[in-house]
Amino acid sequence: MIVDTIKNASKYFSAHPLFARAFEYINQTDLANAADGKGDIADGLKYIISNGPGKTKETSVAKFECHNKFIDIQLCIKGVEQIGWKPREKCFTENGGYNAEKDVQLYNEQPDMYFQLTDGQFAIFFPEDVHAPMIGDAEIKKLVIKVKI
């Protein structure tokens, strides 16, 4: 997992060949005024923009998730978002099987830690990062970029 600000994004371009293009999209898009929706950025890069009320810890952790085929770049556009995290190697109790269509594996576990993102901060979740996003008391606008491994 990586947590940082957009200002420092270029430090991580070498971690995956599509990261530079993903952050180029972030920097060239008026995210504050972007409508909710999904789309393709380039081959192997998809985006999801959402705006909605934060969830309780319990609601988010009920869908404690990780992915096998995609890396998530999750950017807080506006608001305060808390995210739970635990390394996948410490997760033993699956919550259903792997859903290949949605590329999601859920776990019945509790996060080892919680951290907070605010405007312009991002987290990168690799397949070994189980995460519970969108925890908060108010509206959260965020961008998720799915990066094909």
ZAPALO-605459 format. One line per field, with one value per residue: residue in three letters; x, y, z of N, C-alpha, C in turn; residue number from 0. Coordinates in Angstrom, 3 decimals. Each point is the difference from the previous one (the first is absolute). Layout:
N
code: [ALA / ...]
nc1: [X / ...]
nc2: [Y / ...]
nc3: [Z / ...]
cac1: [X / ...]
cac2: [Y / ...]
cac3: [Z / ...]
cc1: [X / ...]
cc2: [Y / ...]
cc3: [Z / ...]
pos: [NUM / ...]
END
This chain:
149
code: [MET / ILE / VAL / ASP / THR / ILE / LYS / ASN / ALA / SER / LYS / TYR / PHE / SER / ALA / HIS / PRO / LEU / PHE / ALA / ARG / ALA / PHE / GLU / TYR / ILE / ASN / GLN / THR / ASP / LEU / ALA / ASN / ALA / ALA / ASP / GLY / LYS / GLY / ASP / ILE / ALA / ASP / GLY / LEU / LYS / TYR / ILE / ILE / SER / ASN / GLY / PRO / GLY / LYS / THR / LYS / GLU / THR / SER / VAL / ALA / LYS / PHE / GLU / CYS / HIS / ASN / LYS / PHE / ILE / ASP / ILE / GLN / LEU / CYS / ILE / LYS / GLY / VAL / GLU / GLN / ILE / GLY / TRP / LYS / PRO / ARG / GLU / LYS / CYS / PHE / THR / GLU / ASN / GLY / GLY / TYR / ASN / ALA / GLU / LYS / ASP / VAL / GLN / LEU / TYR / ASN / GLU / GLN / PRO / ASP / MET / TYR / PHE / GLN / LEU / THR / ASP / GLY / GLN / PHE / ALA / ILE / PHE / PHE / PRO / GLU / ASP / VAL / HIS / ALA / PRO / MET / ILE / GLY / ASP / ALA / GLU / ILE / LYS / LYS / LEU / VAL / ILE / LYS / VAL / LYS / ILE]
nc1: [0.843 / -0.472 / 0.378 / -0.527 / 0.595 / -0.899 / 0.410 / -0.071 / -1.039 / 0.788 / 0.110 / -1.256 / 0.363 / 1.120 / -1.002 / -0.472 / 0.088 / -1.168 / 0.809 / 0.982 / -0.562 / -0.121 / 1.180 / 0.343 / -0.806 / 0.489 / 1.200 / -0.497 / -0.582 / -1.066 / 0.649 / 0.240 / -0.022 / 0.756 / -0.822 / -0.838 / 0.771 / -0.011 / 1.243 / 0.472 / 1.208 / 0.442 / 0.657 / -0.777 / -0.676 / -0.698 / -1.015 / -0.179 / -0.921 / 0.052 / -1.211 / 0.258 / -0.967 / 0.767 / 0.684 / -0.681 / 0.832 / -1.066 / -0.649 / 1.062 / 0.262 / -1.325 / 0.595 / 0.744 / 0.568 / 0.320 / 0.981 / -0.221 / -0.843 / -0.393 / 0.732 / -0.365 / -0.192 / -0.102 / -0.624 / 0.216 / -1.097 / -0.999 / 0.317 / -0.435 / 0.894 / -0.563 / 1.134 / -0.577 / 1.067 / 0.304 / 1.189 / -0.101 / 1.278 / -0.646 / -0.568 / -0.770 / -0.961 / -0.208 / -0.510 / -0.245 / -0.189 / 1.063 / -0.381 / 0.226 / -1.318 / -0.094 / 0.807 / -0.750 / 0.797 / -1.027 / 0.273 / -0.210 / 0.562 / 0.854 / -0.055 / 1.266 / -0.380 / -0.209 / -0.200 / 0.354 / -0.865 / 0.578 / -0.521 / 0.123 / -0.463 / 0.917 / -0.581 / 1.042 / -0.975 / 0.992 / 0.111 / 1.122 / -0.722 / -0.480 / -1.060 / -0.363 / -0.408 / -0.039 / 0.839 / -1.123 / -0.058 / 0.607 / -0.333 / 0.264 / 0.802 / 0.004 / 1.228 / -0.412 / 1.284 / -0.541 / 1.132 / -0.088 / 0.105]
nc2: [-1.170 / 1.010 / 0.957 / 0.956 / 1.092 / 0.598 / 0.952 / -1.115 / 0.011 / 0.874 / 0.014 / -0.260 / 0.815 / -0.254 / 0.146 / 0.647 / -0.638 / -0.251 / 0.050 / 0.222 / -0.873 / -0.789 / 0.386 / -0.258 / -1.053 / -0.315 / 0.284 / -0.699 / -0.562 / 0.736 / -0.674 / 1.215 / 0.163 / -1.072 / -0.492 / -0.559 / -1.063 / -0.837 / -0.364 / -0.024 / -0.092 / -1.234 / -0.748 / -0.694 / 1.107 / -0.120 / 0.849 / 0.322 / 0.902 / 0.188 / 0.331 / -0.166 / -0.361 / 0.379 / -1.111 / -0.800 / -0.117 / -0.306 / 0.956 / 0.799 / -0.318 / 0.082 / 0.941 / -0.567 / 0.745 / -0.843 / 0.174 / -0.840 / 0.638 / 0.801 / 1.071 / 0.420 / 1.077 / 0.283 / 0.989 / 0.670 / 0.282 / -0.347 / 0.464 / -0.805 / -0.839 / -0.886 / -0.692 / -1.194 / -0.552 / -1.075 / -0.525 / -0.352 / -0.009 / 0.985 / -0.158 / -0.664 / 0.854 / -0.724 / 1.034 / -1.267 / -0.539 / -0.158 / 1.260 / -0.864 / 0.050 / 0.110 / -1.033 / -0.733 / 0.033 / -0.450 / 0.643 / -0.956 / 1.165 / 0.434 / 1.256 / -0.030 / 0.850 / 1.258 / 0.584 / 1.260 / 0.202 / 1.108 / 1.152 / -0.684 / -0.802 / -0.945 / -1.169 / -0.800 / -0.807 / -0.796 / -1.118 / 0.302 / 1.036 / -0.483 / 0.557 / 0.948 / 0.474 / 1.300 / -0.103 / 0.527 / 1.245 / 0.289 / 0.859 / -0.990 / 0.789 / -1.072 / -0.285 / -1.057 / -0.210 / -0.851 / -0.497 / -0.462 / -1.116]
nc3: [0.000 / -0.711 / 0.840 / -0.778 / -0.468 / -0.767 / 0.798 / 0.711 / -0.800 / -0.558 / 1.290 / -0.376 / -0.980 / 0.628 / 0.864 / -1.066 / -1.168 / 0.592 / 1.047 / -0.848 / -0.804 / 1.056 / 0.444 / -1.255 / 0.012 / 1.190 / -0.453 / -1.016 / 1.051 / -0.274 / 0.926 / 0.437 / -1.311 / 0.094 / -0.912 / 0.830 / -0.022 / -1.022 / -0.270 / -1.227 / 0.525 / 0.052 / -0.855 / 0.826 / -0.322 / 1.113 / -0.071 / 1.276 / -0.277 / 1.311 / 0.377 / 1.297 / 0.814 / 1.002 / 0.194 / 0.794 / 1.013 / 0.721 / -0.640 / 0.098 / 1.254 / -0.075 / -0.752 / 0.942 / -0.946 / -0.976 / -0.868 / -0.989 / -0.819 / 1.005 / -0.176 / 1.200 / -0.736 / 1.282 / -0.639 / 1.112 / -0.675 / 0.802 / 1.182 / 0.931 / -0.467 / 0.785 / 0.022 / 0.100 / 0.588 / -0.690 / 0.252 / -1.249 / 0.228 / 0.611 / -1.185 / 0.855 / 0.354 / -1.094 / -0.611 / -0.301 / -1.170 / -0.725 / -0.243 / -0.989 / -0.154 / 1.310 / -0.158 / 0.815 / 1.038 / 0.698 / 1.136 / 0.906 / -0.038 / 0.897 / -0.412 / -0.356 / -0.964 / 0.373 / -1.170 / -0.146 / -0.997 / -0.447 / -0.382 / -1.139 / 0.931 / -0.179 / -0.248 / -0.060 / -0.412 / 0.337 / -0.733 / 0.593 / -0.418 / 1.140 / -0.549 / 0.888 / -1.189 / -0.246 / 1.011 / 0.462 / 0.485 / -1.133 / -0.958 / -0.838 / -0.672 / -0.774 / -0.348 / -0.664 / -0.150 / -0.877 / 0.479 / -1.236 / 0.686]
cac1: [-0.843 / 0.666 / -0.862 / 0.759 / -0.754 / 0.185 / 1.270 / 1.105 / -0.375 / 1.043 / 0.926 / -0.493 / -0.180 / 0.776 / -0.621 / -0.827 / 0.102 / -1.180 / -0.214 / 0.209 / -1.207 / -1.095 / 0.134 / -0.202 / -1.459 / -0.387 / 0.444 / -0.616 / -1.450 / -0.602 / -0.682 / -0.951 / -1.253 / -0.297 / -1.206 / 0.154 / -0.064 / 1.089 / 0.472 / 1.358 / 1.010 / 0.877 / 0.004 / 0.477 / -0.317 / -1.406 / -0.258 / -1.317 / -0.157 / -1.213 / -0.236 / -1.074 / 0.204 / 0.925 / -0.587 / 0.532 / 1.074 / -0.598 / -0.523 / 1.116 / 0.770 / -0.793 / 0.457 / 1.460 / 0.253 / 1.253 / -0.162 / 1.060 / 0.405 / 0.151 / 0.483 / -0.862 / 0.473 / -1.183 / 0.290 / -1.058 / -0.162 / -0.550 / -0.543 / 0.914 / -0.272 / 0.817 / 0.117 / 0.606 / 0.972 / 0.674 / 0.655 / -0.746 / 0.637 / -0.555 / -1.439 / -0.186 / -1.402 / -0.640 / -1.429 / -0.380 / 1.124 / 0.488 / -0.899 / 0.884 / -0.622 / 0.233 / 1.365 / -0.034 / -0.012 / -0.364 / 0.454 / -0.598 / 1.138 / 0.004 / 1.238 / 1.075 / 0.142 / -0.814 / 0.667 / -0.922 / 0.345 / -0.767 / 0.139 / 1.291 / 0.807 / -0.373 / 0.556 / 0.114 / -0.188 / 0.441 / -0.789 / 0.256 / -0.556 / -1.436 / -0.388 / -1.393 / -0.033 / -1.217 / -0.465 / -0.044 / -1.236 / -0.565 / 0.170 / 1.360 / 0.135 / 1.271 / 0.339 / 0.744 / 0.547 / 0.321 / 1.199 / 0.165 / 1.339]
cac2: [1.170 / 1.303 / 1.132 / 1.223 / 1.077 / 0.117 / 0.701 / -0.963 / -1.185 / -0.438 / -0.911 / -1.374 / -0.393 / -1.209 / -1.173 / -0.680 / 0.755 / 0.824 / 1.024 / 1.351 / 0.348 / 0.166 / 1.300 / 1.013 / 0.167 / 0.745 / 1.393 / 0.673 / -0.051 / 0.876 / -0.978 / 0.669 / 0.189 / -1.201 / -0.728 / -1.405 / -0.908 / -0.934 / 0.038 / -0.455 / 1.029 / -0.598 / -1.445 / -0.390 / 1.040 / 0.389 / 0.901 / 0.086 / 1.204 / -0.122 / 1.009 / -0.518 / 0.085 / -0.948 / -1.175 / -0.337 / -1.006 / -1.333 / -0.204 / -0.135 / -1.210 / -1.148 / -0.279 / 0.139 / -0.526 / 0.130 / -0.324 / -0.840 / 0.386 / 1.443 / 0.846 / 1.175 / 1.316 / 0.652 / 1.405 / 0.797 / 1.263 / 0.966 / -0.606 / -0.703 / -1.432 / -0.909 / -1.302 / -1.073 / -0.773 / -1.156 / -0.778 / -1.207 / -1.182 / -0.168 / -0.233 / -1.448 / -0.369 / 0.591 / 0.323 / -0.402 / -0.286 / 1.061 / 0.347 / 0.344 / 1.042 / 1.284 / -0.039 / 0.338 / -1.014 / 0.590 / -0.709 / 0.250 / 0.358 / 1.384 / 0.689 / 0.208 / 1.443 / 0.924 / 1.258 / 0.987 / 0.762 / 1.219 / 0.517 / -0.103 / -1.108 / -1.267 / -1.269 / -1.023 / -1.324 / -1.118 / -1.191 / -0.445 / 0.995 / -0.106 / 1.355 / 0.338 / 1.440 / 0.843 / 0.201 / 1.423 / 0.561 / 0.981 / -0.322 / -0.274 / -0.131 / -0.691 / -0.614 / -1.257 / -0.437 / -1.416 / -0.193 / -1.433 / -0.511]
cac3: [0.000 / -0.048 / 0.337 / -0.270 / -0.627 / -1.453 / -0.220 / 0.024 / -0.783 / -0.943 / 0.697 / -0.081 / -1.396 / -0.304 / 0.630 / -1.006 / -1.252 / -0.273 / 1.033 / -0.549 / -0.772 / 0.953 / 0.659 / -1.038 / -0.057 / 1.201 / -0.115 / -1.143 / 0.126 / 1.008 / 0.836 / 0.898 / -0.724 / -0.786 / 0.376 / 0.376 / -1.126 / -0.274 / -1.376 / -0.301 / -0.216 / -1.002 / 0.141 / 1.325 / 0.992 / 0.085 / 1.111 / 0.620 / 0.815 / 0.804 / 1.023 / 0.831 / 1.439 / 0.603 / 0.648 / 1.318 / -0.046 / -0.077 / -1.352 / -0.927 / 0.319 / -0.441 / -1.362 / 0.082 / -1.340 / -0.747 / -1.418 / -0.559 / -1.346 / -0.104 / 1.083 / 0.175 / 0.435 / 0.549 / 0.255 / 0.615 / -0.713 / 0.957 / 1.204 / 0.909 / -0.120 / 0.797 / -0.663 / 0.782 / -0.775 / 0.602 / -1.050 / -0.391 / 0.616 / 1.345 / -0.139 / -0.149 / -0.078 / -1.173 / 0.038 / -1.351 / -0.883 / -0.889 / -1.094 / -1.117 / -0.814 / 0.676 / 0.522 / 1.422 / 1.052 / 1.282 / 1.191 / 1.310 / 0.848 / 0.463 / -0.397 / 0.978 / 0.197 / -0.781 / -0.331 / -0.549 / -1.195 / -0.259 / -1.363 / -0.679 / 0.511 / -0.617 / 0.464 / -1.038 / 0.579 / -0.821 / 0.349 / 1.374 / 0.916 / 0.237 / 0.382 / 0.273 / -0.278 / 0.078 / 1.363 / 0.306 / 0.539 / -0.926 / -1.423 / -0.468 / -1.450 / -0.225 / -1.272 / 0.056 / -1.288 / 0.003 / -0.812 / -0.279 / 0.355]
cc1: [0.889 / -1.046 / 0.831 / -0.935 / 0.318 / 1.344 / 1.181 / -0.233 / 1.119 / 1.018 / -0.373 / -0.185 / 0.725 / -0.618 / -0.882 / 0.035 / -1.198 / -0.224 / 0.174 / -1.239 / -1.192 / 0.068 / -0.070 / -1.495 / -0.485 / 0.331 / -0.678 / -1.526 / -0.463 / -0.863 / -1.040 / -1.365 / -0.414 / -1.246 / 0.333 / -0.092 / 1.237 / 0.430 / 1.409 / 0.898 / 0.912 / -0.090 / 0.605 / -0.252 / -1.474 / -0.162 / -1.442 / 0.008 / -1.317 / -0.049 / -1.156 / 0.320 / 1.008 / -0.763 / 0.534 / 1.139 / -0.585 / -0.497 / 1.133 / 0.769 / -0.773 / 0.355 / 1.506 / 0.577 / 1.452 / -0.254 / 1.188 / 0.573 / 0.266 / 0.606 / -0.965 / 0.847 / -1.260 / 0.385 / -1.210 / -0.036 / -0.481 / -0.597 / 1.096 / -0.402 / 0.951 / -0.037 / 0.656 / 0.912 / 0.563 / 0.717 / -0.757 / 0.574 / -0.517 / -1.517 / -0.237 / -1.444 / -0.662 / -1.477 / -0.534 / 1.252 / 0.401 / -1.002 / 0.868 / -0.570 / 0.251 / 1.425 / 0.020 / -0.033 / -0.305 / 0.504 / -0.824 / 1.144 / -0.206 / 1.302 / 1.002 / 0.152 / -0.999 / 0.851 / -0.996 / 0.573 / -0.879 / 0.339 / 1.426 / 0.921 / -0.497 / 0.624 / 0.046 / -0.068 / 0.367 / -0.816 / 0.209 / -0.571 / -1.517 / -0.448 / -1.515 / -0.130 / -1.325 / -0.568 / 0.030 / -1.370 / -0.704 / 0.202 / 1.483 / -0.063 / 1.356 / 0.110 / 0.729 / 0.460 / 0.411 / 1.132 / 0.206 / 1.438 / 0.638]
cc2: [1.233 / 1.046 / 1.263 / 1.066 / 0.026 / 0.658 / -0.976 / -1.222 / -0.515 / -0.933 / -1.464 / -0.497 / -1.300 / -1.270 / -0.789 / 0.837 / 0.906 / 1.119 / 1.417 / 0.451 / 0.232 / 1.378 / 1.160 / 0.291 / 0.837 / 1.482 / 0.774 / 0.071 / 0.953 / -0.871 / 0.643 / 0.155 / -1.207 / -0.700 / -1.421 / -0.862 / -0.865 / 0.158 / -0.540 / 1.204 / -0.425 / -1.508 / -0.366 / 1.010 / 0.376 / 0.959 / -0.120 / 1.275 / -0.142 / 1.099 / -0.515 / 0.113 / -1.041 / -1.123 / -0.114 / -0.998 / -1.387 / -0.310 / -0.219 / -1.303 / -1.267 / -0.393 / 0.285 / -0.716 / 0.106 / -0.533 / -0.823 / 0.539 / 1.492 / 0.588 / 1.171 / 1.218 / 0.723 / 1.402 / 0.669 / 1.342 / 1.081 / -0.758 / -0.571 / -1.457 / -0.776 / -1.366 / -0.976 / -0.826 / -1.153 / -0.751 / -1.307 / -1.254 / -0.265 / -0.211 / -1.471 / -0.417 / 0.721 / 0.234 / -0.275 / -0.260 / 1.208 / 0.207 / 0.513 / 1.128 / 1.386 / 0.140 / 0.429 / -1.268 / 0.722 / -0.884 / 0.400 / 0.225 / 1.432 / 0.656 / 0.063 / 1.472 / 0.752 / 1.233 / 0.879 / 0.643 / 1.241 / 0.462 / -0.122 / -1.077 / -1.302 / -1.172 / -0.930 / -1.347 / -1.061 / -1.234 / -0.483 / 0.944 / -0.154 / 1.335 / 0.163 / 1.511 / 0.667 / 0.142 / 1.497 / 0.445 / 0.944 / -0.487 / -0.186 / -0.115 / -0.613 / -0.538 / -1.301 / -0.302 / -1.457 / -0.210 / -1.508 / -0.423 / -0.644]
cc3: [0.000 / 0.370 / -0.191 / -0.578 / -1.501 / -0.326 / -0.116 / -0.891 / -0.900 / 0.648 / -0.205 / -1.433 / -0.333 / 0.593 / -0.964 / -1.281 / -0.308 / 1.024 / -0.544 / -0.764 / 0.930 / 0.666 / -0.994 / -0.143 / 1.189 / -0.162 / -1.126 / 0.079 / 1.094 / 0.913 / 0.919 / -0.658 / -0.841 / 0.539 / 0.424 / -1.250 / -0.116 / -1.442 / -0.131 / -0.214 / -1.145 / 0.190 / 1.352 / 1.096 / -0.085 / 1.169 / 0.483 / 0.843 / 0.745 / 1.043 / 0.845 / 1.467 / 0.477 / 0.682 / 1.429 / -0.176 / -0.208 / -1.411 / -0.991 / 0.228 / -0.379 / -1.437 / -0.089 / -1.212 / -0.440 / -1.407 / -0.484 / -1.312 / -0.166 / 1.269 / 0.066 / 0.350 / 0.457 / 0.454 / 0.638 / -0.726 / 0.967 / 1.180 / 0.879 / -0.009 / 0.884 / -0.688 / 0.963 / -0.881 / 0.825 / -1.120 / -0.255 / 0.652 / 1.414 / -0.028 / -0.323 / -0.226 / -1.168 / 0.254 / -1.400 / -0.829 / -0.827 / -1.137 / -1.155 / -0.849 / 0.594 / 0.521 / 1.469 / 0.856 / 1.301 / 1.138 / 1.210 / 0.981 / 0.482 / -0.455 / 1.145 / 0.328 / -0.865 / -0.280 / -0.729 / -1.252 / -0.049 / -1.408 / -0.541 / 0.537 / -0.627 / 0.740 / -1.201 / 0.701 / -1.030 / 0.395 / 1.440 / 1.061 / 0.104 / 0.584 / 0.146 / -0.158 / 0.358 / 1.408 / 0.290 / 0.453 / -0.969 / -1.434 / -0.331 / -1.521 / -0.250 / -1.413 / 0.295 / -1.418 / 0.174 / -1.007 / -0.189 / 0.297 / -1.217]
pos: [0 / 1 / 2 / 3 / 4 / 5 / 6 / 7 / 8 / 9 / 10 / 11 / 12 / 13 / 14 / 15 / 16 / 17 / 18 / 19 / 20 / 21 / 22 / 23 / 24 / 25 / 26 / 27 / 28 / 29 / 30 / 31 / 32 / 33 / 34 / 35 / 36 / 37 / 38 / 39 / 40 / 41 / 42 / 43 / 44 / 45 / 46 / 47 / 48 / 49 / 50 / 51 / 52 / 53 / 54 / 55 / 56 / 57 / 58 / 59 / 60 / 61 / 62 / 63 / 64 / 65 / 66 / 67 / 68 / 69 / 70 / 71 / 72 / 73 / 74 / 75 / 76 / 77 / 78 / 79 / 80 / 81 / 82 / 83 / 84 / 85 / 86 / 87 / 88 / 89 / 90 / 91 / 92 / 93 / 94 / 95 / 96 / 97 / 98 / 99 / 100 / 101 / 102 / 103 / 104 / 105 / 106 / 107 / 108 / 109 / 110 / 111 / 112 / 113 / 114 / 115 / 116 / 117 / 118 / 119 / 120 / 121 / 122 / 123 / 124 / 125 / 126 / 127 / 128 / 129 / 130 / 131 / 132 / 133 / 134 / 135 / 136 / 137 / 138 / 139 / 140 / 141 / 142 / 143 / 144 / 145 / 146 / 147 / 148]
END
